[in-house]
Amino acid sequence: MTVDDKTHRLSTKQLKSKILEILDSKNFKKEISFLIEMYSAKMITPLFSASYNSSKEIRWHAVSSFGYLAKYLAENDSSKITEIIRRCIWMLTEESGGIPWNAPAIMGEAMANNREAAKIFSSILFSYVYEPGEGPENFLDNLQLRISSYWGIFRLSQILPEFVIENEKIIMQRLEREDNPEALVLLCLTATNIGLSERLTKMKTLSSDARRVELYINEEFKVLSLREVSNFQI
């Protein structure tokens, strides 16, 4: 499938359909980037819609596409990046209809591709997984939403690790308190990215855990175990 000249004249409904078609492809990056250049901020709503799709490929490729969109908007309409992230925050804090499973991941992806957004909003993303013990908190009780947050933090650690390093205590708190293997694998990968490898090797419960999980890493699905990532075998 290739993007032809008709793409320049797509209606809203046709654009949504075209986006879903592209996101269903493994090699979606080139064509979604083309659409972003053509339609800019008009991509925001259909990409949010795609992030709810029943297909895991479409959902996660939509998340990645927000990174490409944020990078493009940084040079063309940076206020729209704030709009994307604030929309995610609203989805998580208000009765927006439906459970926004990928909202924290979208926040992390957008911030990873825009330093200014990371400066403003990274603390909010971390607040979703931090239990302060006292005082106000944004901690997400829902495990799947926390996993989405861990994925967003992991993406931030890949590209802008300085914003994760300053929240090291939160990463270590969650490594001690979480038991879900998806959450722990993402936390281990994040810890490795910010130089905490030595501390991971001392956590024996991680290095002996053979539970395997499937995660979306670097725009593809990979099956990983805690034992592999905590012993740096990947």
Protein Blocks (a to p, Z undefined) as FASTA:
>chain_A
ZZdfklmmccfklmmmmmmmmmmpmblmlmmmmmmmmnmmmmmmmmmmmmmpmblklmmm
mmmmmmmmmmmmmmmommlmmmmmmmmmmmmmmcnepaafklmmmmmmmmmmomklmmmm
mmmmmmmmccehpacdfbdfblklmmmmmmmmmmmmmmmmmlmmmmmmmmmmmmmmpmbf
klmmmmmmmmmmnopmmmmmmmmklmmmcbdcdddeehiacdddfklmmnopZZ
